[in-house]
């Protein structure tokens, strides 16, 4: 394959959780993890502008959790300049809102937000545990996720998660879309898969059986095969 894939990381744990997936993709394509730039409160559009300027045109866009939500927004911006979109454990809305119940309850999110404000370190450890819940080796996965924690781990990042709604972007982007969800995800309900499919019927939505929120680490080889298969079917080889 000659395509290029740019992956955006999720909130709080830096780029390290995506490295096993990059390694599993091997030499099949050019793949890079793009660290998220610093975020200021209320600066989503400027944040997206920075990413848009930094990321090469003509590359597939993808990401894990928050990163997948941002990739969705960028794909909609770029339209035909983005050959395809791949998201991993990325809900269209991280918290429940009117018309979107397949998400984290608002009260649960607000309690997590308050906990992070009071004790960031302890809350980040709890977050890693939630990302690992449902995995075959939850403790081992939690340790791996925390190994190089960092990145967009601010209250501004949480505030962004509370407001993001990518449904319009998923509907607007007309290129190939693959959205993967873990059936044992403790942060994004399994029901989100069907909800995303309803938003964009043309997208391919698949579930990773028995997988936690951190399935990009937990099942890197399996996920890589799913991504490569989709890209081969919809990329330059299919042209």
N, C-alpha and C positions, 0 to 999 in steps of 0.2 A: 504494500500500500504506500502511496505517496502523500496521503493526507496528513495534515498537522492538527493535533488536538491540544487545546489549552484547557487545563483544569484549574478551577478556583476552589480554594479550601473553605471549610466551614468556620463557624464562630469558635474562638477561644483556644483551639488546639493547634493552630499553626498549619504548616504545610506537610508535616511529617506523616499524618494519617493517610495521605494520598500516595506516598512513596511506594508502598508495596504494590499498588495498582500500576504505577508507572513501570516498576520493575517487571511486573507480569506481562505488560504490553510489549516489553522487550524491543526488538528491532522491527516490529511490524509497522510502525509508523513513528513520526516525530511527535513526541508528547512532552509538554512542559507544564509544571505547576507554577502558576502566577500568584505570588503573595498578594494579599489584599492590602491596599494602601491605607494609611491612617484615616480614621473616620471622625468627623466632627458632628455634633448633634445637628440634625436637620439638614444635612448636606448630601442627601442621597444622589441628587442629580450631578453635583460636582464630583462625587465619588465615582459614579458611572462614567462621567467624562474622562476622569483620570485613567480608568481601566480601558476605556475605548481608545484612548490615545496610545496606550502602552501595548495593547494586544495587536498582533499582526492581522491584517485583513485576509480573508479567505481561509481562515482556520476554523475547524469545528470548535464549538464552545461547550464546556461541560463543567460540572462541579458537584461537590458534596454538600448537602444540607443548605445552609445559607449561600454557599458558593454556587449551587445549582440554581437557586432563585435569582441570583445576580446574573448568571449566564443566560437565563431565560429573558431577562430584561434587555441584556446586550444583544441577544439574537434578534429580538423584535426590532431593536434599533437598527441593526445592520441589514436586516432583510436578506436580499440576495447575496450580500457580501459574507454571509455565514452559511456554509454548506450544510450544517446540521447542528442539533442540540442534544446533549446527553446529560441527564441529571441522575444523581444518586441520593436516595433518601431525602428528596427535596419536595416539601409540600407546596401547594400553591399559596397557602396562607399558613404560617406556623402556628398561629393561635386561631381558635374558633371565632367566627364572626357571622353576621347575618348571611344566610345562604351557603355557609361553609362550616358544617359541624364536624367534619372528619379532621380534627386538629386538636391541639392542646387546649384545655379549658382556660379561659382568661384568668380565673382566680389562681390556677396552678402556675401560670406564667408570671403573674404579678408577685407571687410568693417567692419564686425563683429569682426574679429581678431584685427584690428587697434583700434576699439572702446574699446575692452577689455584691450588692452595694455595701453591705455590712462586713462581709468576709469573703473577698474575692478568691483567695487561695483554696479555702475549704469548699466553696461552691463550685470551683472549677473541677476539683476532685470528684464531687458529687455528679457533675455533668458528665465526666468521663465514665463513671459507673452507669449512668443512665444510657449513654451511648453504647455500652457493652451489654446491657441487660438483654437477655435472650440469646446471647452467644453461647457456643459450646464451652468455651473457656472464658467466661466473663471477666474473671480477675486478671488473667493474662492479657486480654484485650484492653482492659482499663489501664493497666500499666504501660502498655505500648502506646496508647493514645496520649498519655500524660508525659511520655518521655521527652518530648520537645514542645511542650505546650507553650503557646504564645500566639501572637497575631492580633486579630480583631477580637480582643477579649474585654472590651470596655462596655460601660453602660450604654454608650452610644450605639454599639453593635446590637445590644439587646433591644434598645428602643427601636432600631431599624427592623428587627425581627417582628416586633409587635405591630408594625405598620405595613409591612410588605404584603402585597397581594398581586401575584403574578398571573392571575387568570386572564386579564386582557392581553398580556404579552404572549401567553401560550396560544391564545386564539389568533393573535395577529401574525405570529411567525408561521410562514407557510412551508418552510423547509422540513426535512425529516426530523422527527423528535422521538427519542427513546427515554422513557422515565422508569427507573428501577426503584422498587420499594421492598423493604424487608418485612416478612410476615410476622416477625417477633420484635419489631421496632417499638421501643418504649417511648419514643419522642414524636414519631409520626405514625398515626394509626394506620393499620393495614387497609382500612376503608378508604384512605386517601387515594389509593390506586384507582379504584372505580370512579371516584369523584374527579380526578384529573382526566381520566378517559372521557368522562361526560363533557368536560370543558372543551377538549380537543379530540374529537373522534378520529381524526386522521393520524394521531400520534400512536406509537407503539408503547404500551404500558405493560410492564412485566413485574412479577413478584419473585423475590429471591427467598425460597422456602427456608424457614427456620433461622432467618438472618436478623441480626440486631441492627441498630442505627449505624453501627460501624462496619457494615458488611464489605466496604471497600478494602478494609484491612483483613477482616475475618475470612472472607472468601475471595481474595484478590484474583486468583487464577480463574475462577468461575466467572467473576464479573468481567475480567478482561476478555474472556472468550465471547461473552454476550455483547460487549461493546464492539469488538472487532468484527463479529458476524454482522452486526447492524451496519457498521460503517462500510463494510465490503458490499453489502446489498444496496446501499444508498449513495455510495461515494463515487469516485472516479471510475472504478471498475464497472459500475453499473451504467455508466454514461454511454 
